[in-house]
Amino acid sequence: MKLSFEKSTLLNAINIVMKAVPSRTTMPILECILVDASDEEIKLTANDMELGIETKVKGNILEQGKIAIDAKLFSEIIRKLPDSEVWIETDDSLNVTINCEKSNFKIAGKPGDEFSYLPYIERNHYISVSQFTLKEIIRQTIFSIAANENNKQMTGELFEVKNDFLRVISLDGHRISIRKVQLKDHYEDEKVIVPGKTLNEVSKILSGDAEKEVLIYFTNNHILFEFDDTIVVSRLIEGQYFNVDQMLSNDYETKMSLNKQEFLNAIERAVLLIRESDKKPIILTVTEMGMEVAIRSAIGSLKEDIMIRKEGKDITIGFNPRFLIDALRVIDDETVDIYMVNSKAPCFIKDSEGSYIYLILPVNI
């Protein structure tokens, strides 16, 4: 095999597929990137058996072939090379020579045939969304998946397609995030649980261009994202997702509308007084006069008043401030509406169209 690339083009492709290289594995071949130029185009592939990424890279094929190269070493070598043309050549002994200007590396490769290719995905059931929309949906929900795997379903997000709507849901036992977007066409109903790790990596690769589309294909066991020159294939999380709809309610005793940024700034000032080990709640006191944001910790205390428009009863309620910050940071609206029933029931931050809903459980105060 003999190939040539522009360094920046090759490095970008390596960075994309590196997201599917496992940090630990009992199969050394999975620590590699497959460079496949056995056809008319060059593809780089990485696969940890749960998540696989394949991307096409522009380059010149002087001799066809394929080779598996240690991903970490390959990445570091290309990163350190001058910004110039890179030549990659292999011999019959699976040695890989990498040349760029005056640099000449020779490293060991592995047989390309031993590499685990991405699973074949039937491309029957799919939806299409813009890269911008998908990137935003992930940004606005991914923070509320569970970090540990005590409940596998909570480490993923529900992708639910009904007619011409996509609804994405995440939860961690203390809060729920929901985003709903209208699609351009009607599609078959689908309901799958996508691993949070997959969505994180897809989000990093997406350009966020509103003019470019992402095709999302569904099967019983896998989901495939296809965009630009890249394919991301992931196993789905098995099992039944939680019935989130029964946790949602339109009943409320108190509704307040307020400036989102002003509220966010006040909470961020309050958390300056909390050590990471502390679990001090932020206390909101809502009256006809406005809302008081208060916190008291071993470091000190803060009280701050915020103007609001209020409907309904007065209320005093406590929250984990981090949960409020996470939700407010991803809402783009200038004004937010917050609905509460009592000091022990969940509060809802949502818009009138239902395009986003954030449910947050209160804490005892």
Sine and cosine of phi, psi and omega as CSV:
sin_phi,cos_phi,sin_psi,cos_psi,sin_omega,cos_omega
0.00,0.00,0.66,-0.75,0.05,-1.00
-0.58,-0.82,0.87,-0.50,-0.08,-1.00
-0.72,-0.69,0.37,-0.93,0.15,-0.99
-0.67,-0.74,0.54,-0.84,-0.05,-1.00
-0.60,-0.80,0.36,-0.93,0.33,-0.95
-0.98,0.22,0.71,-0.71,-0.09,-1.00
-0.81,0.58,-0.72,0.70,-0.07,-1.00
-0.90,0.44,-0.61,0.79,0.01,-1.00
-0.91,0.41,-0.71,0.70,0.00,-1.00
-0.91,0.42,-0.69,0.72,-0.03,-1.00
-0.90,0.44,-0.63,0.78,0.03,-1.00
-0.88,0.47,-0.67,0.74,0.01,-1.00
-0.91,0.40,-0.64,0.77,0.04,-1.00
-0.89,0.46,-0.69,0.73,-0.01,-1.00
-0.87,0.49,-0.57,0.82,0.02,-1.00
-0.92,0.40,-0.79,0.62,-0.10,-0.99
-0.97,0.23,-0.37,0.93,0.03,-1.00
-0.83,0.55,-0.41,0.91,-0.04,-1.00
-0.92,0.39,-0.25,0.97,0.02,-1.00
-0.95,-0.32,0.17,0.99,0.06,-1.00
-1.00,0.07,0.83,-0.55,-0.04,-1.00
-0.94,0.34,0.57,-0.82,0.05,-1.00
-0.97,0.24,-0.51,0.86,0.07,-1.00
-0.69,-0.72,0.68,-0.73,0.03,-1.00
-0.34,-0.94,0.47,-0.88,0.08,-1.00
-1.00,0.00,-0.02,1.00,0.00,-1.00
-0.91,-0.42,0.99,-0.17,-0.06,-1.00
-0.82,0.57,-0.49,0.87,-0.03,-1.00
-0.90,0.44,-0.45,0.89,-0.01,-1.00
-0.97,0.25,-0.21,0.98,0.08,-1.00
-0.99,0.15,0.09,1.00,-0.07,-1.00
-0.96,-0.30,0.31,-0.95,0.24,-0.97
-0.97,-0.26,0.76,-0.65,0.06,-1.00
-1.00,0.07,0.83,-0.55,0.12,-0.99
-0.98,-0.21,0.94,-0.34,-0.11,-0.99
-0.90,-0.44,0.94,-0.33,0.07,-1.00
-0.83,-0.56,0.61,0.79,-0.05,-1.00
-0.99,0.12,-0.10,0.99,0.02,-1.00
-0.85,-0.52,-0.51,-0.86,-0.06,-1.00
-1.00,0.04,-0.08,1.00,0.00,-1.00
-0.69,-0.72,0.28,-0.96,-0.04,-1.00
-0.97,-0.26,0.77,-0.63,0.02,-1.00
-0.82,-0.57,0.64,-0.77,0.17,-0.99
-0.94,-0.33,0.66,-0.75,-0.04,-1.00
-0.67,-0.74,0.65,-0.76,0.19,-0.98
-0.73,-0.69,0.49,-0.87,-0.13,-0.99
-0.40,-0.92,0.86,-0.51,0.06,-1.00
-0.97,-0.24,0.26,0.97,0.03,-1.00
0.98,0.20,-0.23,0.97,0.15,-0.99
-0.95,-0.30,-0.63,0.78,0.01,-1.00
-0.78,-0.63,0.76,-0.65,0.03,-1.00
-0.76,-0.64,0.64,-0.77,0.00,-1.00
-0.75,-0.66,0.74,-0.68,0.08,-1.00
-0.79,-0.62,0.74,-0.68,0.04,-1.00
-0.68,-0.73,0.60,-0.80,0.07,-1.00
-1.00,0.07,0.59,-0.80,0.00,-1.00
-0.76,-0.65,0.69,-0.72,0.01,-1.00
-0.96,0.27,0.72,-0.69,0.03,-1.00
-0.11,-0.99,0.05,-1.00,0.01,-1.00
-0.96,-0.28,0.76,-0.65,0.04,-1.00
-0.98,-0.19,0.95,-0.30,0.07,-1.00
-1.00,-0.01,-0.58,0.81,0.12,-0.99
-0.65,-0.76,0.76,-0.65,-0.03,-1.00
-0.96,0.29,0.32,-0.95,0.04,-1.00
0.39,-0.92,-0.04,-1.00,0.07,-1.00
-0.48,-0.88,0.49,-0.87,-0.05,-1.00
-0.45,-0.89,0.54,-0.84,0.10,-0.99
-0.98,-0.22,0.79,-0.61,-0.08,-1.00
-0.85,-0.52,0.68,-0.73,0.04,-1.00
-0.77,0.64,0.85,-0.52,-0.18,-0.98
-0.90,0.44,-0.73,0.68,-0.07,-1.00
-0.90,0.43,-0.71,0.70,0.00,-1.00
-0.92,0.40,-0.69,0.72,0.01,-1.00
-0.85,0.52,-0.74,0.68,-0.01,-1.00
-0.87,0.49,-0.73,0.69,-0.05,-1.00
-0.92,0.40,-0.63,0.78,0.01,-1.00
-0.89,0.47,-0.77,0.63,-0.04,-1.00
-0.89,0.45,-0.62,0.78,-0.01,-1.00
-0.87,0.49,-0.60,0.80,-0.08,-1.00
-1.00,0.06,-0.14,0.99,-0.03,-1.00
-0.96,0.28,0.38,-0.92,0.09,-1.00
-0.89,0.46,0.37,-0.93,0.03,-1.00
-0.97,0.22,0.99,0.15,-0.10,-1.00
-0.48,-0.88,-0.19,-0.98,0.00,-1.00
-0.97,0.23,0.69,-0.72,-0.01,-1.00
-0.92,-0.39,0.75,-0.67,0.04,-1.00
-0.93,-0.36,0.73,-0.68,0.05,-1.00
-0.82,-0.57,0.80,-0.61,-0.08,-1.00
-0.67,-0.74,0.60,-0.80,0.05,-1.00
-0.85,-0.53,0.39,-0.92,0.08,-1.00
-0.88,-0.48,-0.04,-1.00,-0.06,-1.00
-0.91,0.40,-0.32,0.95,-0.01,-1.00
-1.00,-0.04,0.18,0.98,0.01,-1.00
0.92,0.39,0.38,0.93,0.15,-0.99
-0.98,0.18,0.63,-0.78,-0.02,-1.00
-0.92,-0.40,0.84,-0.54,0.07,-1.00
-0.96,-0.26,0.78,-0.62,0.02,-1.00
-0.87,-0.50,0.90,-0.44,-0.03,-1.00
-0.90,-0.43,0.66,-0.75,0.12,-0.99
-0.42,-0.91,0.91,-0.41,-0.08,-1.00
0.78,0.63,-0.89,-0.45,-0.08,-1.00
-1.00,-0.07,-0.02,1.00,0.00,-1.00
-1.00,0.01,0.69,-0.72,0.00,-1.00
-0.65,-0.76,0.98,-0.19,0.04,-1.00
-0.99,-0.10,0.55,-0.84,0.17,-0.99
-0.73,-0.69,0.89,-0.46,-0.02,-1.00
-0.74,-0.67,0.26,-0.97,0.00,-1.00
-0.99,0.10,0.65,-0.76,0.11,-0.99
-0.94,-0.34,0.01,-1.00,0.06,-1.00
-0.80,-0.60,0.41,-0.91,-0.03,-1.00
-0.86,0.51,0.77,-0.64,0.00,-1.00
-0.90,0.44,-0.47,0.88,-0.03,-1.00
-0.93,0.36,-0.32,0.95,0.00,-1.00
-0.99,0.13,-0.18,0.98,-0.07,-1.00
-0.97,0.25,0.58,-0.82,0.01,-1.00
-1.00,0.09,0.94,-0.34,0.02,-1.00
-0.94,0.33,0.30,-0.95,0.04,-1.00
-0.91,0.41,0.56,-0.83,0.02,-1.00
-0.90,0.43,0.54,-0.84,0.05,-1.00
-0.96,0.29,0.75,-0.66,-0.04,-1.00
-0.89,-0.45,0.83,-0.55,0.12,-0.99
-0.91,0.41,0.77,-0.64,-0.07,-1.00
-0.97,-0.25,0.89,0.46,0.00,-1.00
-0.98,-0.18,-0.78,0.62,-0.08,-1.00
-0.98,-0.19,0.85,-0.53,-0.06,-1.00
-0.45,-0.89,0.22,-0.98,0.22,-0.97
-0.72,-0.69,0.28,-0.96,0.04,-1.00
-0.81,-0.59,0.77,-0.63,0.10,-1.00
-0.69,-0.72,0.31,-0.95,0.05,-1.00
-0.97,0.24,0.43,-0.90,0.05,-1.00
-0.87,0.50,-0.62,0.78,0.01,-1.00
-0.88,0.48,-0.73,0.69,-0.04,-1.00
-0.89,0.46,-0.74,0.67,-0.03,-1.00
-0.90,0.44,-0.67,0.74,0.01,-1.00
-0.88,0.47,-0.65,0.76,0.01,-1.00
-0.93,0.37,-0.67,0.74,0.02,-1.00
-0.85,0.53,-0.71,0.70,-0.01,-1.00
-0.90,0.43,-0.71,0.70,0.00,-1.00
-0.85,0.52,-0.59,0.81,-0.12,-0.99
-1.00,0.02,0.04,1.00,0.01,-1.00
-0.72,-0.69,-0.41,0.91,-0.21,-0.98
-0.91,0.42,-0.42,0.91,-0.08,-1.00
-0.93,0.37,-0.31,0.95,-0.05,-1.00
-0.96,-0.29,0.40,0.92,0.22,-0.97
-0.99,0.12,0.35,-0.94,-0.02,-1.00
-0.98,0.22,0.60,-0.80,-0.02,-1.00
-0.98,0.17,-0.58,0.82,-0.02,-1.00
-0.99,-0.15,0.16,-0.99,-0.11,-0.99
-0.96,-0.27,0.45,0.90,0.06,-1.00
-0.88,0.47,-0.56,0.83,0.12,-0.99
-0.79,-0.61,0.97,-0.26,-0.14,-0.99
-0.84,0.54,-0.63,0.78,-0.05,-1.00
-0.87,0.49,-0.54,0.84,-0.04,-1.00
-0.96,0.29,-0.24,0.97,0.03,-1.00
-1.00,0.07,-0.01,1.00,0.02,-1.00
-0.83,-0.56,-0.05,-1.00,0.05,-1.00
-0.83,-0.55,0.61,-0.79,0.07,-1.00
-0.99,0.15,0.82,-0.57,0.16,-0.99
-0.97,-0.26,0.91,-0.41,-0.06,-1.00
-0.85,-0.53,0.86,-0.51,0.01,-1.00
-0.95,-0.32,0.81,-0.59,0.10,-0.99
-0.69,-0.72,0.89,-0.46,-0.02,-1.00
0.81,0.59,-0.93,-0.37,-0.05,-1.00
-0.92,-0.38,0.50,0.86,0.04,-1.00
-0.80,-0.60,0.61,-0.79,0.16,-0.99
-0.91,-0.41,0.81,-0.58,0.07,-1.00
-0.89,-0.46,0.78,-0.63,-0.01,-1.00
-0.88,-0.47,0.77,-0.64,-0.11,-0.99
-0.77,-0.64,0.67,-0.74,0.15,-0.99
-0.70,-0.72,0.48,-0.88,0.05,-1.00
-0.40,-0.92,0.40,-0.91,0.01,-1.00
-0.74,-0.67,0.22,0.98,0.00,-1.00
0.99,-0.13,-0.31,0.95,0.02,-1.00
-0.89,-0.45,-0.28,0.96,-0.07,-1.00
-0.36,-0.93,0.33,-0.94,0.04,-1.00
-0.73,-0.68,0.68,-0.74,0.10,-1.00
-0.87,-0.50,0.75,-0.66,-0.01,-1.00
-0.74,-0.67,0.76,-0.65,0.14,-0.99
-0.82,-0.58,0.70,-0.72,-0.02,-1.00
-0.78,-0.63,0.79,-0.61,-0.01,-1.00
-0.76,-0.65,0.54,-0.84,0.05,-1.00
-1.00,0.04,0.71,-0.71,0.02,-1.00
-1.00,-0.05,0.26,-0.96,-0.07,-1.00
-0.97,0.23,-0.39,0.92,-0.04,-1.00
-0.74,-0.67,0.15,-0.99,0.13,-0.99
-1.00,0.03,0.68,-0.73,-0.01,-1.00
-0.76,-0.65,0.27,-0.96,0.09,-1.00
-0.91,0.42,0.55,-0.84,0.02,-1.00
-0.90,0.43,0.68,-0.74,0.05,-1.00
-0.63,-0.78,0.49,-0.87,0.08,-1.00
-0.50,-0.86,0.94,-0.33,-0.04,-1.00
-0.67,-0.74,0.39,-0.92,0.05,-1.00
-0.95,-0.32,0.89,-0.45,-0.08,-1.00
-0.98,-0.19,0.77,-0.64,0.00,-1.00
-0.84,0.54,0.65,-0.76,0.04,-1.00
-0.87,0.49,-0.58,0.81,0.02,-1.00
-0.86,0.51,-0.69,0.72,0.02,-1.00
-0.86,0.51,-0.74,0.68,-0.04,-1.00
-0.91,0.42,-0.62,0.79,0.08,-1.00
-0.85,0.52,-0.71,0.70,-0.04,-1.00
-0.95,0.32,-0.63,0.77,0.06,-1.00
-0.87,0.50,-0.69,0.73,-0.01,-1.00
-0.86,0.51,-0.61,0.79,-0.01,-1.00
-0.93,0.37,-0.50,0.87,-0.04,-1.00
-0.99,0.11,-0.56,0.83,-0.06,-1.00
-0.86,0.52,0.66,-0.75,0.03,-1.00
-0.97,0.23,-0.42,0.91,-0.06,-1.00
0.99,0.14,0.23,0.97,0.00,-1.00
-0.96,0.29,0.83,-0.56,-0.02,-1.00
-0.94,0.35,-0.31,0.95,-0.03,-1.00
-1.00,-0.01,-0.18,0.98,-0.04,-1.00
-0.97,-0.25,0.65,-0.76,-0.09,-1.00
-0.99,-0.13,0.42,-0.91,0.20,-0.98
-0.88,-0.47,0.79,-0.61,0.13,-0.99
-0.99,-0.11,0.79,-0.61,-0.01,-1.00
-0.90,-0.44,0.91,-0.42,-0.02,-1.00
-0.98,-0.22,0.62,-0.78,-0.04,-1.00
-0.88,-0.47,0.67,-0.74,0.24,-0.97
-0.76,-0.65,-0.05,-1.00,-0.01,-1.00
-0.91,0.41,-0.52,0.86,-0.12,-0.99
-0.88,-0.47,-0.26,0.96,-0.12,-0.99
-0.71,-0.71,0.35,-0.94,0.20,-0.98
-0.79,-0.61,0.62,-0.79,-0.02,-1.00
-0.80,-0.60,0.77,-0.63,0.09,-1.00
-0.95,-0.31,0.81,-0.59,0.01,-1.00
-0.83,-0.56,0.85,-0.53,0.00,-1.00
-0.38,-0.92,0.48,-0.88,-0.07,-1.00
0.75,0.66,-0.82,-0.58,0.03,-1.00
-0.95,-0.32,0.45,0.90,-0.15,-0.99
-0.82,-0.57,0.59,-0.81,0.10,-0.99
-0.83,-0.56,0.76,-0.65,0.08,-1.00
-0.87,-0.49,0.85,-0.53,0.00,-1.00
-0.89,-0.45,0.72,-0.69,-0.02,-1.00
-0.66,-0.75,0.58,-0.82,0.20,-0.98
-0.92,0.39,0.52,-0.86,0.11,-0.99
-1.00,0.00,0.34,-0.94,0.10,-1.00
-1.00,0.06,0.79,-0.61,-0.03,-1.00
-0.98,0.19,0.37,-0.93,0.08,-1.00
0.93,-0.37,0.06,-1.00,-0.03,-1.00
-1.00,-0.10,0.75,-0.67,0.05,-1.00
-0.98,0.19,0.28,-0.96,-0.07,-1.00
-0.94,0.33,0.53,-0.85,0.05,-1.00
-0.99,0.17,1.00,0.07,-0.09,-1.00
-0.93,0.36,-0.54,0.84,-0.09,-1.00
-0.86,0.51,-0.55,0.83,0.00,-1.00
-0.96,0.28,-0.22,0.98,0.05,-1.00
-1.00,0.00,-0.20,0.98,-0.04,-1.00
-1.00,-0.04,0.54,-0.84,-0.02,-1.00
-0.52,-0.86,0.52,-0.85,0.09,-1.00
-0.99,-0.16,-0.01,1.00,0.01,-1.00
-0.98,0.21,0.63,-0.78,0.09,-1.00
-0.40,-0.92,0.44,-0.90,0.08,-1.00
-0.97,-0.26,-0.40,0.92,-0.03,-1.00
-0.67,-0.74,0.75,-0.66,0.12,-0.99
-0.79,-0.61,0.71,-0.70,0.09,-1.00
-0.72,-0.69,0.60,-0.80,0.09,-1.00
-0.90,-0.43,0.71,-0.70,-0.06,-1.00
-0.43,-0.90,0.25,-0.97,0.03,-1.00
-0.94,0.33,0.85,-0.52,-0.09,-1.00
-0.87,0.49,-0.74,0.67,-0.09,-1.00
-0.92,0.40,-0.60,0.80,0.03,-1.00
-0.90,0.44,-0.68,0.73,0.03,-1.00
-0.90,0.43,-0.72,0.69,0.00,-1.00
-0.87,0.49,-0.70,0.71,0.00,-1.00
-0.87,0.49,-0.64,0.76,-0.01,-1.00
-0.90,0.43,-0.67,0.74,0.01,-1.00
-0.92,0.39,-0.65,0.76,0.01,-1.00
-0.90,0.43,-0.54,0.84,0.10,-1.00
-0.93,0.37,-0.61,0.79,-0.03,-1.00
-0.91,0.41,-0.62,0.79,-0.07,-1.00
-0.96,0.30,-0.16,0.99,0.12,-0.99
-0.88,0.48,-0.36,0.93,-0.05,-1.00
-0.99,-0.13,0.17,0.99,-0.03,-1.00
-0.89,-0.45,0.81,-0.59,0.17,-0.99
-0.97,0.24,0.41,-0.91,-0.05,-1.00
-0.87,0.50,-0.55,0.83,-0.04,-1.00
-0.97,0.26,-0.32,0.95,-0.01,-1.00
-0.97,0.25,0.46,-0.89,0.10,-1.00
-0.82,-0.57,0.74,0.67,-0.03,-1.00
-0.97,0.23,0.77,-0.63,0.02,-1.00
-0.99,0.17,0.39,-0.92,0.20,-0.98
-1.00,-0.06,0.70,-0.71,-0.11,-0.99
-0.94,-0.34,0.82,-0.57,0.02,-1.00
-0.96,-0.29,0.81,-0.58,0.06,-1.00
-0.90,-0.44,0.92,-0.38,-0.10,-1.00
-0.96,-0.28,0.85,-0.53,0.04,-1.00
-0.69,-0.72,-0.03,-1.00,0.06,-1.00
-0.89,0.45,-0.41,0.91,-0.04,-1.00
-0.98,0.19,-0.29,0.96,-0.05,-1.00
0.66,-0.75,-0.37,-0.93,0.02,-1.00
-0.84,-0.55,0.73,-0.68,0.10,-0.99
-0.98,-0.21,0.79,-0.61,0.11,-0.99
-0.98,-0.18,0.83,-0.55,-0.07,-1.00
-0.67,-0.74,0.52,-0.85,0.11,-0.99
-0.51,-0.86,0.56,-0.83,0.04,-1.00
-0.68,-0.73,0.79,-0.61,-0.01,-1.00
-0.62,-0.79,-0.03,-1.00,0.03,-1.00
-0.91,0.42,-0.40,0.92,-0.02,-1.00
-0.99,0.17,-0.62,0.79,-0.05,-1.00
0.19,-0.98,-0.30,-0.95,-0.03,-1.00
-0.63,-0.77,0.35,-0.94,0.03,-1.00
-0.59,-0.81,0.66,-0.75,0.20,-0.98
-0.75,-0.66,0.71,-0.71,-0.02,-1.00
-0.56,-0.83,0.70,-0.71,-0.01,-1.00
-0.99,-0.15,0.64,-0.77,0.01,-1.00
-0.78,-0.63,0.69,-0.72,0.07,-1.00
-0.96,0.27,0.70,-0.72,0.02,-1.00
-0.65,-0.76,0.27,-0.96,0.26,-0.97
-0.96,-0.27,0.83,-0.55,-0.15,-0.99
-0.86,-0.50,0.63,-0.78,0.18,-0.98
-0.82,-0.58,0.67,-0.74,0.11,-0.99
1.00,-0.10,-0.44,-0.90,-0.18,-0.98
-0.99,0.14,0.39,-0.92,0.20,-0.98
-0.94,0.34,0.46,-0.89,-0.02,-1.00
-0.43,-0.90,0.56,-0.83,0.19,-0.98
-0.85,-0.52,0.81,-0.59,-0.13,-0.99
-0.54,-0.84,0.54,-0.84,-0.01,-1.00
-0.90,-0.43,0.55,-0.84,0.02,-1.00
-0.66,-0.75,0.42,-0.91,0.27,-0.96
-0.92,0.40,0.89,-0.45,-0.09,-1.00
-0.88,0.47,-0.50,0.87,0.00,-1.00
-0.88,0.47,-0.60,0.80,-0.02,-1.00
-0.92,0.39,-0.63,0.78,0.06,-1.00
-0.91,0.41,-0.69,0.72,0.00,-1.00
-0.87,0.48,-0.73,0.69,-0.03,-1.00
-0.84,0.54,-0.68,0.73,-0.03,-1.00
-0.95,0.32,-0.73,0.69,-0.07,-1.00
-0.90,0.43,-0.57,0.83,-0.03,-1.00
-0.90,0.44,-0.48,0.88,-0.08,-1.00
-0.99,-0.16,-0.03,1.00,0.08,-1.00
-1.00,0.05,0.79,-0.61,-0.06,-1.00
-1.00,-0.01,-0.21,0.98,-0.03,-1.00
-0.92,0.38,0.56,-0.83,0.03,-1.00
-0.96,0.28,-0.59,0.80,0.02,-1.00
-0.90,-0.44,0.66,-0.75,0.04,-1.00
-0.86,-0.50,0.48,-0.87,0.07,-1.00
-0.94,-0.33,0.76,-0.65,-0.01,-1.00
-0.85,-0.52,0.77,-0.64,-0.06,-1.00
-0.90,-0.44,0.73,-0.68,0.00,-1.00
-0.68,-0.73,0.50,-0.87,0.03,-1.00
-0.97,-0.22,-0.84,0.54,0.06,-1.00
-0.42,-0.91,-0.04,-1.00,-0.13,-0.99
-0.96,0.28,-0.12,0.99,-0.01,-1.00
-0.91,-0.42,-0.09,1.00,-0.03,-1.00
-0.99,-0.17,0.41,-0.91,0.00,-1.00
-0.87,0.48,0.51,-0.86,0.17,-0.99
-0.98,-0.21,0.43,-0.90,-0.01,-1.00
-0.85,-0.53,0.75,-0.66,0.20,-0.98
-0.94,-0.34,0.90,-0.43,-0.08,-1.00
-0.43,-0.90,0.32,-0.95,0.06,-1.00
-0.98,-0.19,0.21,-0.98,-0.10,-1.00
-0.93,0.36,-0.45,0.89,-0.02,-1.00
-0.99,0.14,-0.23,0.97,-0.04,-1.00
0.97,0.22,0.31,0.95,0.01,-1.00
-0.96,0.28,-0.40,0.92,0.14,-0.99
-0.59,-0.81,0.58,-0.81,0.11,-0.99
-0.65,-0.76,0.78,-0.63,0.12,-0.99
-0.85,-0.53,0.90,-0.43,0.04,-1.00
-0.98,-0.19,0.77,-0.64,-0.01,-1.00
-0.75,-0.66,0.80,-0.60,0.04,-1.00
-0.98,0.22,0.64,-0.77,0.05,-1.00
-0.98,0.19,0.18,-0.98,0.10,-0.99
-0.89,-0.46,0.40,-0.92,0.00,-1.00
-0.93,0.35,0.66,-0.75,0.03,-1.00
-0.82,-0.58,0.00,0.00,0.00,0.00
